[in-house]
Amino acid sequence: MGKRKELEIVRHTAMNHLEIFLLEMILRQPHGHDDLEIGILLEGGVYLFLETKPYLLKKGDIYIINRHHVHSFAQAEEKNKILAFQLGSDFYRQLNPALAYLQFENTIIHSGVLHNRIHEKLLSCALCYFNQDSYYELRCGSWMLEVLYDILSGTHSRFTSEKESLLAQNNSLRLTRITDYISSNYSENISLQDMADREGITVYHLSHFIKKMLGISFQEYLNNVRFEHALQLVRDSNFSILDICLETGFSSSRYLNQMFEKRLGCTVREYRKQGTKPMIITPSLPADNVQMRFNTINAKEYLYSLSIQ
């Protein structure tokens, strides 16, 4: 868990340029990082947002997130387990410098021969990574090079320019600063002008930037952040509606009720009275970072159980 204040820094703890982890994803606010990320949804369901476009991932799906591509996650109805691989570009651009500007255009691989081949190699790589046998670094590196080759030869891709890559990195940094600030200060009176002043750009520029990157306006995103925190207080506390409004930055109980009716089809009081809580009608970009990462021993045991099924 935790909030990042800049571009997400992926720490390669076991191997240089490669981090593999098993986790349950609940929320991950929009962010980007310098690494190529490939993941398998091993259990449950999760929403993956790639800038303005949401994808519902189901068990077995493989996803690909390019370097500096702004993305976020939100848990779907059931709990999930994600096996994620974050690969530093130094790993493969030393072989060919042009690969630093490689962009995969197939975001999700659902099924088929290519899917099965990549799925098998990724699981083998992860087991090798967590076992850490002699020279496991070489074997894991070999698996990942094969996976990259399979994706390159079996899907569509393109090469960006250095200018385009730098722009994507700067956009990712800027959006992460904005979402982190909102996540920490959502209960305050935050305005678009405040954020524009912090970024040193005009309100017009920032408004268009947020709309382009998130697909919604600044105010809509801020309201979604406030709603998620208000929903948690309604569900887990005995606070009055007025106190919840004060805690989460809503200007009135009327507006909070409007958000509940839009997102859940009921008022705050109706929601509290219901024994079985309704699911959110439409997913929105997540407001916070909540994820539970498995330690090495538990990850190894879980992956081994999959391999013998």
N, C-alpha and C positions, 0 to 999 in steps of 0.2 A: 504494500500500500504506500501511499505518499504522493505528494504533489511535486511536480517538476517546475522549476522556475525558468527554464530555457528549453531549447531543443532537447529532447530526451537523450540522455547519455546512456548508451548501452554498455555495461561493464562486462568485459569478457573475463570471467573469473577462472574458468578451468582451461580455456584455450585462448590464445591470441586470435582475434578476428571471428570467433564463433562462440555464441551463447545459446544454449538449449535449456528450456525450462518447461515444466508442466505446471499449469495453474488453473484455478477456477476464476473465470472472469465475471465480475458483477457490473462494474462501471469503469470506463476509461475515457476521460474527456478528450476532445480533439487535440492531437499532437502529431509531431513528426520526428523522425530520427534519421541519422546518417546511414543506418544499416538497411540492407535488404532483409525483409522478413517473410518467411514462409511458415505456414502453420497448418496443423490438422485439427479439426474438431473431432475429438475422440468420443465425446458423450454430449447429449443434450442439444441445446440450440443457443445461438447467440446472434445478435445483430452486429454486423460490421458496417460502419459508415465510412465511405471513402469520399471525403469532401461533401458533396451534395447528394451522393447516391447511397441509399441503404441496401444492404444485402442480408437476407436471412440465411445464416449458415446452419446446416443440419449435419448430423453425425456422418462422419466420413469425408466431408468436404475439405478440400485443400484450398487455402487462400494464399495470395501473393500480394505483398505491399512493397511498392518500389521505394527507393531512397527518397526522403523528404516529402513523401506523399502524405498529406494530412489525413489522419484516420482516427476513429474512436470505436469503442465497443460498448454494448449494453446486453445484459443477460436477457434471454427470451423467457418463456414460461418455465422451463425446467432448468435445473442446475447443469452446468457444463464442465467439460475438461478440455483444455486446449494444450497441444504440444507445439511450442513455438521455437523457431530457429531464427536467430538474428545474426546475419552474416556481414562482417565488415568488408567494405569494398576493397581494401588492401589485399584481401585474400585472393581475389580473382583479377584485379586490375594489374597486378604484377605480371600476370601471364599475357595480358593484352590491355594496354592503357585505355583503349576505347571502351572497354567493358564498364568503366566508371560511369559512363553516360548511357548505359543500357536501361531501357524501360520495357517491362513486360506489359502486354496489353490484355492478356487473359487474367482477370482478377481471381476468378473462382474456377476450380476444376472439380466437377461433381462426380464423374464416373468415367469408365472406359479403360482401355489398355494403358494409356499414358498415366492416368490417375493411379491405377493399381501398381504400376512400376515405380512411380514416385513415392507412393504411400509406403510400399515395402522398404524402399531404400531409406526413407526418413526414419521409420521405426527402427531399422537396423542401426542407423547412425546414432539415434538417441540411446539405445541400449549400450552401445559401445562407449558413448560419451559418459554415461552414468556409472558404468562398470570401471572405467579408467584402468583397463588392463595395460600391459606393456605396449608402448608405442601406439596407444589409442588415438593420439593426435593425428598420426598419419592415416589411420583407417577412417576416422571421421572426416578428415579433409578429402580423402578419396571418395567417400559416399557423397559429400556435398558437391564436389565437382561433377560427379555423375548426374546428380539431381539437376544442377544448373544446365548441363548439356541436354538432358532430357527435355527440360522446359523450353530451352532455346530451340531445339530441333522439332519440338512438337506443338508449339504455340506461336502466336504472333508477337513480335517485339520490334522495337525501333531504337535508334540512338538519338539522344538529344544533343544540343550544342552546349558548350561550356557556359554560355550566357543563360540559356534556359535552365540549366542545372543550378546555377547560382541563384537565379530568381526563385526557383522552387525552395531552395534552402532558406532564403531570406523570408519568404512568405510563411514557411513553417515556423521559423523563429518568432515572427511577429504574432502569428495566431496563437502560439503557445503562451506568449507573454500576456496576451489579451484574455484568453480563457483562464489562465492561472489567476490573474488579477480579479476577474469576476468571481471565480470560485472562492477566493479569500475574502471578498468584500461585497457579496451579493446582498447583504442586509442593509448596506448603506445606500445613499442616494447617488447612484452611479449614472452619469450621463454619457452620451456619445461624445460630447465636447471634451469631457474629462479624459476619455480614452484617447481621443485625437491629440490632445495636448501632451499626454504621456508618450505618444509615439512620434510626436513632432510632425504630424501631417494634418491636412485639412479634414473637417468633418465629412465633406463630400467624398474624399478619397477613402477614408476609413469605412464609411457606410457601404460603399461599393465593394471594398475589399472583403468585409465580413459577409456580405450577401453572396459574393462569388465563392468564397471558401466554404461557407456553411450552408448556403441555400436558403437561409432565413435572415431576417434583419437583426441588428444588435439588440433591439428591445425584445424581440421574440426569444432570442437565445437567453437573455437575462431573465425573462419570465420563466423559461423552462428550468433554469437553474434554481430559481426561487421556488418553483412548484415542487421540484424533487425534494428539496429540504422541507417544505411545508408538508408534503405527503408523509415524510418520515415522522414528523412531529405529530401529525394527526393520528398516525398508526401506532406510535410507540410512546406517546405521552398523554397526560391529562390536561395539557394546556388549553385554555379557552381559545376560541377562534381569533379573538382580538390579539391575544398574546402571540399566537402563531404568526399573525400578520406582522406584528412588531419585530419578531425574531427573524423573519425571512424577507422583509423589505416590501411586502405588499402594502399598497396605500390604503386599502379598505377590504373588509370582509366580503363585500359585494364582488370585488374583482377576483378575490381568491375563489369564491364560489363559482364564478364564471369559468375559471380555469379548471376546476374539478368537473363541472358539467361538460366541458369541451373534451377533457382527457379521459374521464371515467364515466360520464353519463349520469352523475348524481351530485348532490350538494355535499358539503363537508359533513353536516349532521347525518345525512342519509348514509354516507360512507361509514361513519362510526357505528351506526346502528346495525349494519349488515354483518352477519356472522362470517360469511365467506366474502372476502374482499374481491371486487371485480378487477380484472386485469386492465392495464392501460390500453385504451382503444388503438392509439397510434404511437409508436415509439418516437422519442425525440432524442436529439443529441445529448449524451449524458453530461451531468454536471460535476462529477467528482471522480476520484480514482479509488476504486475498491477492488482489489484482486488478491487472491490467496495463492501464493506460490508453494508448491510441494518441495520439501527438502530432498536431498539427493537419494537417501535411503528409500523414502516413500515413493519417489518418482520411479526408481529402479524396480521396486516391487510391483508397482502398478503396470509398468510397461512389460515386465516379464510375464505377468498374468495374461496380458493381451497376446503375447507371442505364443503361448501354449494353448490358446483357445482354439 
